[in-house]
Amino acid sequence: MAGGGKATIAAVVMWFLAALASLKVEPPQRDPITVETHDITYTKNQQADGTQVVTETVVKGTPVPVAAANNNETVEEGAAADQAV
């Protein structure tokens, strides 16, 4: 048998060993992906000289999980504000 045949046999054996090793290893765990909600309030005030001033108030909310690590529940970004309590 030539060198190419031996190399092919060795490659197939290593391929099977890699497959067996992947059955023993646990998949990596990661933190859930979160989206932080914000409540933004715009206030328009008219001053004495007729100019209008717009002020912005941002209140940070709580992080909402988008894809939980332990289950398959998902929250779409538009619905994240509705579910934050």
PDB file with one MODEL, atoms N, CA, C and O in Angstrom:
MODEL        1
ATOM      1  N   MET A   1       0.855  -1.165   0.000  1.00  0.00           N
ATOM      2  CA  MET A   1       0.000   0.000   0.000  1.00  0.00           C
ATOM      3  C   MET A   1       0.905   1.234   0.000  1.00  0.00           C
ATOM      4  O   MET A   1       1.883   1.298   0.744  1.00  0.00           O
ATOM      5  N   ALA A   2       0.569   2.197  -0.833  1.00  0.00           N
ATOM      6  CA  ALA A   2       1.379   3.409  -0.967  1.00  0.00           C
ATOM      7  C   ALA A   2       1.104   4.369   0.186  1.00  0.00           C
ATOM      8  O   ALA A   2       0.217   4.138   1.007  1.00  0.00           O
ATOM      9  N   GLY A   3       1.862   5.425   0.230  1.00  0.00           N
ATOM     10  CA  GLY A   3       1.742   6.407   1.315  1.00  0.00           C
ATOM     11  C   GLY A   3       0.392   7.099   1.332  1.00  0.00           C
ATOM     12  O   GLY A   3      -0.116   7.438   2.401  1.00  0.00           O
ATOM     13  N   GLY A   4      -0.199   7.315   0.154  1.00  0.00           N
ATOM     14  CA  GLY A   4      -1.503   7.981   0.098  1.00  0.00           C
ATOM     15  C   GLY A   4      -2.602   7.154   0.735  1.00  0.00           C
ATOM     16  O   GLY A   4      -3.493   7.699   1.387  1.00  0.00           O
ATOM     17  N   GLY A   5      -2.546   5.833   0.550  1.00  0.00           N
ATOM     18  CA  GLY A   5      -3.549   4.957   1.149  1.00  0.00           C
ATOM     19  C   GLY A   5      -3.453   4.937   2.664  1.00  0.00           C
ATOM     20  O   GLY A   5      -4.469   4.942   3.360  1.00  0.00           O
ATOM     21  N   LYS A   6      -2.217   4.915   3.175  1.00  0.00           N
ATOM     22  CA  LYS A   6      -2.019   4.933   4.626  1.00  0.00           C
ATOM     23  C   LYS A   6      -2.464   6.264   5.222  1.00  0.00           C
ATOM     24  O   LYS A   6      -3.037   6.302   6.311  1.00  0.00           O
ATOM     25  N   ALA A   7      -2.204   7.336   4.519  1.00  0.00           N
ATOM     26  CA  ALA A   7      -2.624   8.651   4.994  1.00  0.00           C
ATOM     27  C   ALA A   7      -4.148   8.756   5.027  1.00  0.00           C
ATOM     28  O   ALA A   7      -4.710   9.367   5.936  1.00  0.00           O
ATOM     29  N   THR A   8      -4.816   8.161   4.040  1.00  0.00           N
ATOM     30  CA  THR A   8      -6.276   8.181   4.015  1.00  0.00           C
ATOM     31  C   THR A   8      -6.852   7.393   5.179  1.00  0.00           C
ATOM     32  O   THR A   8      -7.806   7.831   5.822  1.00  0.00           O
ATOM     33  N   ILE A   9      -6.269   6.225   5.450  1.00  0.00           N
ATOM     34  CA  ILE A   9      -6.739   5.418   6.578  1.00  0.00           C
ATOM     35  C   ILE A   9      -6.517   6.161   7.885  1.00  0.00           C
ATOM     36  O   ILE A   9      -7.393   6.155   8.749  1.00  0.00           O
ATOM     37  N   ALA A  10      -5.366   6.801   8.049  1.00  0.00           N
ATOM     38  CA  ALA A  10      -5.089   7.562   9.271  1.00  0.00           C
ATOM     39  C   ALA A  10      -6.054   8.739   9.415  1.00  0.00           C
ATOM     40  O   ALA A  10      -6.491   9.050  10.523  1.00  0.00           O
ATOM     41  N   ALA A  11      -6.383   9.387   8.310  1.00  0.00           N
ATOM     42  CA  ALA A  11      -7.312  10.520   8.360  1.00  0.00           C
ATOM     43  C   ALA A  11      -8.699  10.063   8.773  1.00  0.00           C
ATOM     44  O   ALA A  11      -9.367  10.752   9.544  1.00  0.00           O
ATOM     45  N   VAL A  12      -9.153   8.906   8.271  1.00  0.00           N
ATOM     46  CA  VAL A  12     -10.477   8.400   8.635  1.00  0.00           C
ATOM     47  C   VAL A  12     -10.510   8.008  10.106  1.00  0.00           C
ATOM     48  O   VAL A  12     -11.507   8.264  10.781  1.00  0.00           O
ATOM     49  N   VAL A  13      -9.448   7.395  10.621  1.00  0.00           N
ATOM     50  CA  VAL A  13      -9.384   7.020  12.032  1.00  0.00           C
ATOM     51  C   VAL A  13      -9.421   8.263  12.910  1.00  0.00           C
ATOM     52  O   VAL A  13     -10.135   8.293  13.912  1.00  0.00           O
ATOM     53  N   MET A  14      -8.662   9.286  12.546  1.00  0.00           N
ATOM     54  CA  MET A  14      -8.673  10.528  13.331  1.00  0.00           C
ATOM     55  C   MET A  14     -10.024  11.228  13.250  1.00  0.00           C
ATOM     56  O   MET A  14     -10.447  11.868  14.213  1.00  0.00           O
ATOM     57  N   TRP A  15     -10.702  11.116  12.120  1.00  0.00           N
ATOM     58  CA  TRP A  15     -12.028  11.706  11.955  1.00  0.00           C
ATOM     59  C   TRP A  15     -13.010  11.052  12.920  1.00  0.00           C
ATOM     60  O   TRP A  15     -13.794  11.747  13.566  1.00  0.00           O
ATOM     61  N   PHE A  16     -12.978   9.706  13.026  1.00  0.00           N
ATOM     62  CA  PHE A  16     -13.854   9.006  13.967  1.00  0.00           C
ATOM     63  C   PHE A  16     -13.509   9.348  15.410  1.00  0.00           C
ATOM     64  O   PHE A  16     -14.409   9.510  16.234  1.00  0.00           O
ATOM     65  N   LEU A  17     -12.221   9.462  15.731  1.00  0.00           N
ATOM     66  CA  LEU A  17     -11.829   9.832  17.088  1.00  0.00           C
ATOM     67  C   LEU A  17     -12.304  11.243  17.439  1.00  0.00           C
ATOM     68  O   LEU A  17     -12.708  11.498  18.574  1.00  0.00           O
ATOM     69  N   ALA A  18     -12.259  12.140  16.489  1.00  0.00           N
ATOM     70  CA  ALA A  18     -12.754  13.499  16.721  1.00  0.00           C
ATOM     71  C   ALA A  18     -14.261  13.494  16.957  1.00  0.00           C
ATOM     72  O   ALA A  18     -14.765  14.248  17.789  1.00  0.00           O
ATOM     73  N   ALA A  19     -14.980  12.642  16.224  1.00  0.00           N
ATOM     74  CA  ALA A  19     -16.430  12.542  16.417  1.00  0.00           C
ATOM     75  C   ALA A  19     -16.745  11.983  17.802  1.00  0.00           C
ATOM     76  O   ALA A  19     -17.669  12.464  18.457  1.00  0.00           O
ATOM     77  N   LEU A  20     -16.003  10.985  18.258  1.00  0.00           N
ATOM     78  CA  LEU A  20     -16.218  10.430  19.593  1.00  0.00           C
ATOM     79  C   LEU A  20     -15.887  11.448  20.680  1.00  0.00           C
ATOM     80  O   LEU A  20     -16.571  11.506  21.702  1.00  0.00           O
ATOM     81  N   ALA A  21     -14.858  12.239  20.472  1.00  0.00           N
ATOM     82  CA  ALA A  21     -14.490  13.264  21.453  1.00  0.00           C
ATOM     83  C   ALA A  21     -15.561  14.346  21.540  1.00  0.00           C
ATOM     84  O   ALA A  21     -15.816  14.882  22.618  1.00  0.00           O
ATOM     85  N   SER A  22     -16.183  14.669  20.418  1.00  0.00           N
ATOM     86  CA  SER A  22     -17.211  15.713  20.444  1.00  0.00           C
ATOM     87  C   SER A  22     -18.471  15.255  21.174  1.00  0.00           C
ATOM     88  O   SER A  22     -19.255  16.088  21.629  1.00  0.00           O
ATOM     89  N   LEU A  23     -18.675  13.954  21.290  1.00  0.00           N
ATOM     90  CA  LEU A  23     -19.829  13.461  22.046  1.00  0.00           C
ATOM     91  C   LEU A  23     -19.624  13.624  23.552  1.00  0.00           C
ATOM     92  O   LEU A  23     -20.603  13.732  24.290  1.00  0.00           O
ATOM     93  N   LYS A  24     -18.402  13.643  24.015  1.00  0.00           N
ATOM     94  CA  LYS A  24     -18.101  13.754  25.438  1.00  0.00           C
ATOM     95  C   LYS A  24     -18.055  15.197  25.929  1.00  0.00           C
ATOM     96  O   LYS A  24     -18.289  15.450  27.110  1.00  0.00           O
ATOM     97  N   VAL A  25     -17.761  16.137  25.052  1.00  0.00           N
ATOM     98  CA  VAL A  25     -17.574  17.528  25.443  1.00  0.00           C
ATOM     99  C   VAL A  25     -18.935  18.224  25.489  1.00  0.00           C
ATOM    100  O   VAL A  25     -19.755  18.070  24.584  1.00  0.00           O
ATOM    101  N   GLU A  26     -19.162  18.995  26.566  1.00  0.00           N
ATOM    102  CA  GLU A  26     -20.401  19.772  26.693  1.00  0.00           C
ATOM    103  C   GLU A  26     -20.328  21.015  25.802  1.00  0.00           C
ATOM    104  O   GLU A  26     -19.252  21.581  25.610  1.00  0.00           O
ATOM    105  N   PRO A  27     -21.457  21.431  25.266  1.00  0.00           N
ATOM    106  CA  PRO A  27     -21.436  22.664  24.457  1.00  0.00           C
ATOM    107  C   PRO A  27     -21.177  23.875  25.350  1.00  0.00           C
ATOM    108  O   PRO A  27     -21.504  23.836  26.536  1.00  0.00           O
ATOM    109  N   PRO A  28     -20.603  24.939  24.816  1.00  0.00           N
ATOM    110  CA  PRO A  28     -20.312  26.118  25.635  1.00  0.00           C
ATOM    111  C   PRO A  28     -21.599  26.793  26.106  1.00  0.00           C
ATOM    112  O   PRO A  28     -22.586  26.851  25.373  1.00  0.00           O
ATOM    113  N   GLN A  29     -21.575  27.302  27.339  1.00  0.00           N
ATOM    114  CA  GLN A  29     -22.709  28.029  27.897  1.00  0.00           C
ATOM    115  C   GLN A  29     -22.423  29.523  27.776  1.00  0.00           C
ATOM    116  O   GLN A  29     -21.297  29.959  28.016  1.00  0.00           O
ATOM    117  N   ARG A  30     -23.420  30.302  27.411  1.00  0.00           N
ATOM    118  CA  ARG A  30     -23.232  31.736  27.319  1.00  0.00           C
ATOM    119  C   ARG A  30     -24.360  32.454  28.028  1.00  0.00           C
ATOM    120  O   ARG A  30     -25.422  31.879  28.269  1.00  0.00           O
ATOM    121  N   ASP A  31     -24.129  33.701  28.358  1.00  0.00           N
ATOM    122  CA  ASP A  31     -25.131  34.511  29.029  1.00  0.00           C
ATOM    123  C   ASP A  31     -26.256  34.839  28.058  1.00  0.00           C
ATOM    124  O   ASP A  31     -26.026  34.933  26.852  1.00  0.00           O
ATOM    125  N   PRO A  32     -27.472  35.014  28.573  1.00  0.00           N
ATOM    126  CA  PRO A  32     -28.573  35.370  27.665  1.00  0.00           C
ATOM    127  C   PRO A  32     -28.361  36.752  27.054  1.00  0.00           C
ATOM    128  O   PRO A  32     -27.789  37.643  27.682  1.00  0.00           O
ATOM    129  N   ILE A  33     -28.826  36.910  25.835  1.00  0.00           N
ATOM    130  CA  ILE A  33     -28.730  38.182  25.141  1.00  0.00           C
ATOM    131  C   ILE A  33     -29.858  39.074  25.651  1.00  0.00           C
ATOM    132  O   ILE A  33     -31.011  38.648  25.701  1.00  0.00           O
ATOM    133  N   THR A  34     -29.531  40.305  26.028  1.00  0.00           N
ATOM    134  CA  THR A  34     -30.538  41.197  26.598  1.00  0.00           C
ATOM    135  C   THR A  34     -30.630  42.488  25.795  1.00  0.00           C
ATOM    136  O   THR A  34     -29.677  42.899  25.134  1.00  0.00           O
ATOM    137  N   VAL A  35     -31.786  43.111  25.867  1.00  0.00           N
ATOM    138  CA  VAL A  35     -32.025  44.427  25.286  1.00  0.00           C
ATOM    139  C   VAL A  35     -32.487  45.323  26.422  1.00  0.00           C
ATOM    140  O   VAL A  35     -33.417  44.972  27.148  1.00  0.00           O
ATOM    141  N   GLU A  36     -31.850  46.477  26.583  1.00  0.00           N
ATOM    142  CA  GLU A  36     -32.233  47.384  27.653  1.00  0.00           C
ATOM    143  C   GLU A  36     -33.322  48.324  27.151  1.00  0.00           C
ATOM    144  O   GLU A  36     -33.207  48.897  26.067  1.00  0.00           O
ATOM    145  N   THR A  37     -34.364  48.474  27.933  1.00  0.00           N
ATOM    146  CA  THR A  37     -35.470  49.338  27.536  1.00  0.00           C
ATOM    147  C   THR A  37     -35.239  50.749  28.069  1.00  0.00           C
ATOM    148  O   THR A  37     -34.573  50.936  29.087  1.00  0.00           O
ATOM    149  N   HIS A  38     -35.788  51.723  27.381  1.00  0.00           N
ATOM    150  CA  HIS A  38     -35.684  53.117  27.794  1.00  0.00           C
ATOM    151  C   HIS A  38     -37.061  53.755  27.667  1.00  0.00           C
ATOM    152  O   HIS A  38     -37.820  53.453  26.747  1.00  0.00           O
ATOM    153  N   ASP A  39     -37.366  54.641  28.606  1.00  0.00           N
ATOM    154  CA  ASP A  39     -38.550  55.495  28.489  1.00  0.00           C
ATOM    155  C   ASP A  39     -38.049  56.890  28.171  1.00  0.00           C
ATOM    156  O   ASP A  39     -37.323  57.491  28.964  1.00  0.00           O
ATOM    157  N   ILE A  40     -38.434  57.406  27.012  1.00  0.00           N
ATOM    158  CA  ILE A  40     -37.976  58.724  26.571  1.00  0.00           C
ATOM    159  C   ILE A  40     -39.171  59.662  26.544  1.00  0.00           C
ATOM    160  O   ILE A  40     -40.208  59.352  25.958  1.00  0.00           O
ATOM    161  N   THR A  41     -39.011  60.826  27.192  1.00  0.00           N
ATOM    162  CA  THR A  41     -40.061  61.830  27.230  1.00  0.00           C
ATOM    163  C   THR A  41     -39.533  63.110  26.595  1.00  0.00           C
ATOM    164  O   THR A  41     -38.489  63.624  26.996  1.00  0.00           O
ATOM    165  N   TYR A  42     -40.251  63.620  25.611  1.00  0.00           N
ATOM    166  CA  TYR A  42     -39.904  64.883  24.965  1.00  0.00           C
ATOM    167  C   TYR A  42     -40.861  65.951  25.460  1.00  0.00           C
ATOM    168  O   TYR A  42     -42.074  65.744  25.477  1.00  0.00           O
ATOM    169  N   THR A  43     -40.313  67.104  25.867  1.00  0.00           N
ATOM    170  CA  THR A  43     -41.127  68.219  26.354  1.00  0.00           C
ATOM    171  C   THR A  43     -40.809  69.448  25.511  1.00  0.00           C
ATOM    172  O   THR A  43     -39.648  69.833  25.374  1.00  0.00           O
ATOM    173  N   LYS A  44     -41.848  70.058  24.948  1.00  0.00           N
ATOM    174  CA  LYS A  44     -41.665  71.264  24.137  1.00  0.00           C
ATOM    175  C   LYS A  44     -42.217  72.448  24.924  1.00  0.00           C
ATOM    176  O   LYS A  44     -43.395  72.473  25.279  1.00  0.00           O
ATOM    177  N   ASN A  45     -41.354  73.429  25.194  1.00  0.00           N
ATOM    178  CA  ASN A  45     -41.749  74.632  25.926  1.00  0.00           C
ATOM    179  C   ASN A  45     -41.557  75.846  25.024  1.00  0.00           C
ATOM    180  O   ASN A  45     -40.562  75.955  24.308  1.00  0.00           O
ATOM    181  N   GLN A  46     -42.522  76.751  25.074  1.00  0.00           N
ATOM    182  CA  GLN A  46     -42.402  77.987  24.311  1.00  0.00           C
ATOM    183  C   GLN A  46     -41.996  79.083  25.285  1.00  0.00           C
ATOM    184  O   GLN A  46     -42.652  79.320  26.299  1.00  0.00           O
ATOM    185  N   GLN A  47     -40.892  79.744  24.946  1.00  0.00           N
ATOM    186  CA  GLN A  47     -40.381  80.782  25.821  1.00  0.00           C
ATOM    187  C   GLN A  47     -41.035  82.117  25.507  1.00  0.00           C
ATOM    188  O   GLN A  47     -41.796  82.236  24.546  1.00  0.00           O
ATOM    189  N   ALA A  48     -40.736  83.112  26.317  1.00  0.00           N
ATOM    190  CA  ALA A  48     -41.378  84.422  26.194  1.00  0.00           C
ATOM    191  C   ALA A  48     -41.083  85.107  24.869  1.00  0.00           C
ATOM    192  O   ALA A  48     -41.919  85.853  24.359  1.00  0.00           O
ATOM    193  N   ASP A  49     -39.894  84.861  24.301  1.00  0.00           N
ATOM    194  CA  ASP A  49     -39.555  85.512  23.033  1.00  0.00           C
ATOM    195  C   ASP A  49     -40.078  84.757  21.814  1.00  0.00           C
ATOM    196  O   ASP A  49     -39.793  85.149  20.683  1.00  0.00           O
ATOM    197  N   GLY A  50     -40.839  83.678  22.026  1.00  0.00           N
ATOM    198  CA  GLY A  50     -41.456  82.951  20.930  1.00  0.00           C
ATOM    199  C   GLY A  50     -40.677  81.732  20.466  1.00  0.00           C
ATOM    200  O   GLY A  50     -41.173  80.971  19.635  1.00  0.00           O
ATOM    201  N   THR A  51     -39.490  81.529  20.973  1.00  0.00           N
ATOM    202  CA  THR A  51     -38.725  80.352  20.577  1.00  0.00           C
ATOM    203  C   THR A  51     -39.226  79.129  21.328  1.00  0.00           C
ATOM    204  O   THR A  51     -39.743  79.229  22.441  1.00  0.00           O
ATOM    205  N   GLN A  52     -39.064  77.994  20.709  1.00  0.00           N
ATOM    206  CA  GLN A  52     -39.486  76.750  21.324  1.00  0.00           C
ATOM    207  C   GLN A  52     -38.249  75.944  21.712  1.00  0.00           C
ATOM    208  O   GLN A  52     -37.295  75.832  20.942  1.00  0.00           O
ATOM    209  N   VAL A  53     -38.287  75.391  22.912  1.00  0.00           N
ATOM    210  CA  VAL A  53     -37.180  74.580  23.411  1.00  0.00           C
ATOM    211  C   VAL A  53     -37.704  73.170  23.634  1.00  0.00           C
ATOM    212  O   VAL A  53     -38.711  72.970  24.313  1.00  0.00           O
ATOM    213  N   VAL A  54     -37.013  72.198  23.056  1.00  0.00           N
ATOM    214  CA  VAL A  54     -37.391  70.798  23.226  1.00  0.00           C
ATOM    215  C   VAL A  54     -36.367  70.146  24.150  1.00  0.00           C
ATOM    216  O   VAL A  54     -35.166  70.169  23.878  1.00  0.00           O
ATOM    217  N   THR A  55     -36.852  69.572  25.233  1.00  0.00           N
ATOM    218  CA  THR A  55     -35.968  68.866  26.158  1.00  0.00           C
ATOM    219  C   THR A  55     -36.292  67.383  26.107  1.00  0.00           C
ATOM    220  O   THR A  55     -37.428  66.978  25.863  1.00  0.00           O
ATOM    221  N   GLU A  56     -35.262  66.591  26.345  1.00  0.00           N
ATOM    222  CA  GLU A  56     -35.397  65.137  26.277  1.00  0.00           C
ATOM    223  C   GLU A  56     -35.008  64.544  27.626  1.00  0.00           C
ATOM    224  O   GLU A  56     -33.950  64.864  28.169  1.00  0.00           O
ATOM    225  N   THR A  57     -35.870  63.674  28.168  1.00  0.00           N
ATOM    226  CA  THR A  57     -35.592  62.993  29.426  1.00  0.00           C
ATOM    227  C   THR A  57     -35.570  61.496  29.148  1.00  0.00           C
ATOM    228  O   THR A  57     -36.543  60.935  28.646  1.00  0.00           O
ATOM    229  N   VAL A  58     -34.445  60.850  29.482  1.00  0.00           N
ATOM    230  CA  VAL A  58     -34.296  59.419  29.246  1.00  0.00           C
ATOM    231  C   VAL A  58     -34.227  58.719  30.599  1.00  0.00           C
ATOM    232  O   VAL A  58     -33.396  59.055  31.442  1.00  0.00           O
ATOM    233  N   VAL A  59     -35.110  57.741  30.795  1.00  0.00           N
ATOM    234  CA  VAL A  59     -35.113  56.935  32.009  1.00  0.00           C
ATOM    235  C   VAL A  59     -34.740  55.518  31.604  1.00  0.00           C
ATOM    236  O   VAL A  59     -35.456  54.872  30.841  1.00  0.00           O
ATOM    237  N   LYS A  60     -33.607  55.039  32.123  1.00  0.00           N
ATOM    238  CA  LYS A  60     -33.172  53.692  31.770  1.00  0.00           C
ATOM    239  C   LYS A  60     -34.072  52.667  32.437  1.00  0.00           C
ATOM    240  O   LYS A  60     -34.485  52.824  33.586  1.00  0.00           O
ATOM    241  N   GLY A  61     -34.362  51.622  31.691  1.00  0.00           N
ATOM    242  CA  GLY A  61     -35.191  50.537  32.200  1.00  0.00           C
ATOM    243  C   GLY A  61     -34.342  49.351  32.597  1.00  0.00           C
ATOM    244  O   GLY A  61     -33.142  49.475  32.843  1.00  0.00           O
ATOM    245  N   THR A  62     -34.982  48.205  32.655  1.00  0.00           N
ATOM    246  CA  THR A  62     -34.289  46.979  33.035  1.00  0.00           C
ATOM    247  C   THR A  62     -33.968  46.168  31.785  1.00  0.00           C
ATOM    248  O   THR A  62     -34.683  46.264  30.788  1.00  0.00           O
ATOM    249  N   PRO A  63     -32.899  45.368  31.828  1.00  0.00           N
ATOM    250  CA  PRO A  63     -32.594  44.506  30.682  1.00  0.00           C
ATOM    251  C   PRO A  63     -33.663  43.428  30.505  1.00  0.00           C
ATOM    252  O   PRO A  63     -34.096  42.808  31.477  1.00  0.00           O
ATOM    253  N   VAL A  64     -34.083  43.212  29.269  1.00  0.00           N
ATOM    254  CA  VAL A  64     -35.083  42.206  28.942  1.00  0.00           C
ATOM    255  C   VAL A  64     -34.400  41.129  28.109  1.00  0.00           C
ATOM    256  O   VAL A  64     -33.792  41.450  27.088  1.00  0.00           O
ATOM    257  N   PRO A  65     -34.479  39.858  28.512  1.00  0.00           N
ATOM    258  CA  PRO A  65     -33.816  38.816  27.717  1.00  0.00           C
ATOM    259  C   PRO A  65     -34.481  38.644  26.357  1.00  0.00           C
ATOM    260  O   PRO A  65     -35.705  38.554  26.261  1.00  0.00           O
ATOM    261  N   VAL A  66     -33.670  38.600  25.313  1.00  0.00           N
ATOM    262  CA  VAL A  66     -34.173  38.393  23.961  1.00  0.00           C
ATOM    263  C   VAL A  66     -34.274  36.904  23.677  1.00  0.00           C
ATOM    264  O   VAL A  66     -35.298  36.429  23.188  1.00  0.00           O
ATOM    265  N   ALA A  67     -33.216  36.167  23.983  1.00  0.00           N
ATOM    266  CA  ALA A  67     -33.210  34.719  23.813  1.00  0.00           C
ATOM    267  C   ALA A  67     -32.653  34.118  25.097  1.00  0.00           C
ATOM    268  O   ALA A  67     -31.457  34.221  25.368  1.00  0.00           O
ATOM    269  N   ALA A  68     -33.515  33.495  25.883  1.00  0.00           N
ATOM    270  CA  ALA A  68     -33.088  32.932  27.155  1.00  0.00           C
ATOM    271  C   ALA A  68     -32.179  31.732  26.909  1.00  0.00           C
ATOM    272  O   ALA A  68     -32.332  31.024  25.914  1.00  0.00           O
ATOM    273  N   ALA A  69     -31.236  31.508  27.816  1.00  0.00           N
ATOM    274  CA  ALA A  69     -30.262  30.427  27.635  1.00  0.00           C
ATOM    275  C   ALA A  69     -30.866  29.060  27.944  1.00  0.00           C
ATOM    276  O   ALA A  69     -30.447  28.059  27.362  1.00  0.00           O
ATOM    277  N   ASN A  70     -31.843  29.001  28.849  1.00  0.00           N
ATOM    278  CA  ASN A  70     -32.358  27.709  29.279  1.00  0.00           C
ATOM    279  C   ASN A  70     -33.614  27.263  28.545  1.00  0.00           C
ATOM    280  O   ASN A  70     -33.959  26.082  28.590  1.00  0.00           O
ATOM    281  N   ASN A  71     -34.296  28.160  27.880  1.00  0.00           N
ATOM    282  CA  ASN A  71     -35.500  27.769  27.149  1.00  0.00           C
ATOM    283  C   ASN A  71     -35.535  28.476  25.804  1.00  0.00           C
ATOM    284  O   ASN A  71     -34.643  29.263  25.489  1.00  0.00           O
ATOM    285  N   ASN A  72     -36.550  28.201  25.020  1.00  0.00           N
ATOM    286  CA  ASN A  72     -36.619  28.720  23.658  1.00  0.00           C
ATOM    287  C   ASN A  72     -37.523  29.934  23.531  1.00  0.00           C
ATOM    288  O   ASN A  72     -37.943  30.264  22.421  1.00  0.00           O
ATOM    289  N   GLU A  73     -37.835  30.612  24.630  1.00  0.00           N
ATOM    290  CA  GLU A  73     -38.684  31.787  24.557  1.00  0.00           C
ATOM    291  C   GLU A  73     -37.896  32.939  23.951  1.00  0.00           C
ATOM    292  O   GLU A  73     -36.727  33.139  24.281  1.00  0.00           O
ATOM    293  N   THR A  74     -38.529  33.687  23.072  1.00  0.00           N
ATOM    294  CA  THR A  74     -37.882  34.845  22.479  1.00  0.00           C
ATOM    295  C   THR A  74     -38.803  36.041  22.613  1.00  0.00           C
ATOM    296  O   THR A  74     -40.025  35.900  22.646  1.00  0.00           O
ATOM    297  N   VAL A  75     -38.210  37.208  22.689  1.00  0.00           N
ATOM    298  CA  VAL A  75     -38.954  38.453  22.772  1.00  0.00           C
ATOM    299  C   VAL A  75     -38.469  39.324  21.625  1.00  0.00           C
ATOM    300  O   VAL A  75     -37.269  39.561  21.494  1.00  0.00           O
ATOM    301  N   GLU A  76     -39.380  39.798  20.801  1.00  0.00           N
ATOM    302  CA  GLU A  76     -38.989  40.683  19.719  1.00  0.00           C
ATOM    303  C   GLU A  76     -38.715  42.064  20.284  1.00  0.00           C
ATOM    304  O   GLU A  76     -39.233  42.423  21.341  1.00  0.00           O
ATOM    305  N   GLU A  77     -37.906  42.835  19.583  1.00  0.00           N
ATOM    306  CA  GLU A  77     -37.497  44.133  20.111  1.00  0.00           C
ATOM    307  C   GLU A  77     -38.680  45.065  20.314  1.00  0.00           C
ATOM    308  O   GLU A  77     -38.707  45.802  21.299  1.00  0.00           O
ATOM    309  N   GLY A  78     -39.638  45.057  19.434  1.00  0.00           N
ATOM    310  CA  GLY A  78     -40.794  45.940  19.599  1.00  0.00           C
ATOM    311  C   GLY A  78     -41.650  45.563  20.784  1.00  0.00           C
ATOM    312  O   GLY A  78     -42.284  46.428  21.388  1.00  0.00           O
ATOM    313  N   ALA A  79     -41.682  44.292  21.130  1.00  0.00           N
ATOM    314  CA  ALA A  79     -42.495  43.828  22.242  1.00  0.00           C
ATOM    315  C   ALA A  79     -41.742  43.874  23.554  1.00  0.00           C
ATOM    316  O   ALA A  79     -42.327  43.587  24.599  1.00  0.00           O
ATOM    317  N   ALA A  80     -40.454  44.227  23.539  1.00  0.00           N
ATOM    318  CA  ALA A  80     -39.660  44.225  24.770  1.00  0.00           C
ATOM    319  C   ALA A  80     -40.190  45.263  25.759  1.00  0.00           C
ATOM    320  O   ALA A  80     -40.225  45.006  26.962  1.00  0.00           O
ATOM    321  N   ALA A  81     -40.600  46.428  25.268  1.00  0.00           N
ATOM    322  CA  ALA A  81     -41.102  47.463  26.165  1.00  0.00           C
ATOM    323  C   ALA A  81     -42.441  47.081  26.769  1.00  0.00           C
ATOM    324  O   ALA A  81     -42.752  47.477  27.893  1.00  0.00           O
ATOM    325  N   ASP A  82     -43.239  46.311  26.030  1.00  0.00           N
ATOM    326  CA  ASP A  82     -44.537  45.908  26.541  1.00  0.00           C
ATOM    327  C   ASP A  82     -44.407  44.898  27.663  1.00  0.00           C
ATOM    328  O   ASP A  82     -45.252  44.868  28.558  1.00  0.00           O
ATOM    329  N   GLN A  83     -43.367  44.064  27.642  1.00  0.00           N
ATOM    330  CA  GLN A  83     -43.231  43.014  28.641  1.00  0.00           C
ATOM    331  C   GLN A  83     -42.391  43.424  29.819  1.00  0.00           C
ATOM    332  O   GLN A  83     -42.352  42.697  30.812  1.00  0.00           O
ATOM    333  N   ALA A  84     -41.712  44.560  29.761  1.00  0.00           N
ATOM    334  CA  ALA A  84     -40.909  45.010  30.901  1.00  0.00           C
ATOM    335  C   ALA A  84     -41.841  45.516  31.992  1.00  0.00           C
ATOM    336  O   ALA A  84     -42.754  46.300  31.734  1.00  0.00           O
ATOM    337  N   VAL A  85     -41.601  45.065  33.188  1.00  0.00           N
ATOM    338  CA  VAL A  85     -42.460  45.461  34.313  1.00  0.00           C
ATOM    339  C   VAL A  85     -41.654  46.218  35.325  1.00  0.00           C
ATOM    340  O   VAL A  85     -42.190  46.641  36.349  1.00  0.00           O
TER     341      VAL A  85
ENDMDL
END
